[in-house]
Amino acid sequence: EDHCQVVVTVKCHHVIFCDASVDFDGSIARGNNVFWKIADENAQQFAFDQRTGIEFKTDEGRKAFECMPVAQRFKCRNVQDAPPGKYYYSVKVVGVPRIDPWVVNH
């Protein structure tokens, strides 16, 4: 099945301050499922928050994507009749400030 993958990278400055980034600020889902994974170099140290790892911000986004942790990744299932649009979501890696990219569904 088709899917998109977004890689989340964590960079730490002076050990105590870390921030996360995604390889694409805006992901184009085109009706596909979307997976988020933590970059290989960070996978030993960091993990998604199991409850809020990927959270869509709006009711529309929550209706369009069903998100759940799958092993070390987070999967958001693109619900069958999700309308086209731009959906903002947040990424929460444990111990790292939340970030807010978006997905475009066509």
CORLINQUI-V708566 format. One record per residue. N is the residue number from 0. RES is the residue in one letter. OMEGA is omega in radians with two decimals (* if undefined). Layout:
n = [N,N]
res = [RES,RES]
omega = [OMEGA,OMEGA]
This chain:
n = [0,1,2,3,4,5,6,7,8,9,10,11,12,13,14,15,16,17,18,19,20,21,22,23,24,25,26,27,28,29,30,31,32,33,34,35,36,37,38,39,40,41,42,43,44,45,46,47,48,49,50,51,52,53,54,55,56,57,58,59,60,61,62,63,64,65,66,67,68,69,70,71,72,73,74,75,76,77,78,79,80,81,82,83,84,85,86,87,88,89,90,91,92,93,94,95,96,97,98,99,100,101,102,103,104,105]
res = [E,D,H,C,Q,V,V,V,T,V,K,C,H,H,V,I,F,C,D,A,S,V,D,F,D,G,S,I,A,R,G,N,N,V,F,W,K,I,A,D,E,N,A,Q,Q,F,A,F,D,Q,R,T,G,I,E,F,K,T,D,E,G,R,K,A,F,E,C,M,P,V,A,Q,R,F,K,C,R,N,V,Q,D,A,P,P,G,K,Y,Y,Y,S,V,K,V,V,G,V,P,R,I,D,P,W,V,V,N,H]
omega = [-3.13,3.00,3.09,3.03,3.08,-3.13,3.12,3.14,3.11,3.08,-3.14,3.12,3.13,3.05,-2.98,-3.08,3.13,2.99,-3.08,3.01,3.08,-3.09,3.04,3.08,3.10,3.11,3.11,-3.04,-3.12,3.11,-3.12,2.98,3.13,3.06,3.01,3.04,3.08,-3.09,-3.07,-3.08,3.14,-2.92,3.13,-3.01,-2.95,3.11,3.03,2.93,-3.02,-3.09,-2.99,-3.09,3.02,-3.13,3.05,-2.94,-2.99,3.06,3.14,-3.14,3.14,3.07,-3.06,-3.05,3.02,-3.01,3.13,3.04,3.07,-3.06,-3.10,-3.07,2.98,3.14,2.99,-3.12,-3.14,-3.06,-2.96,-3.03,3.14,-3.14,3.05,3.11,3.12,-3.02,3.11,3.12,3.06,3.10,3.09,3.03,-3.09,3.08,-3.07,3.12,3.12,3.02,-2.95,3.05,-3.12,3.07,3.02,3.11,3.13,*]
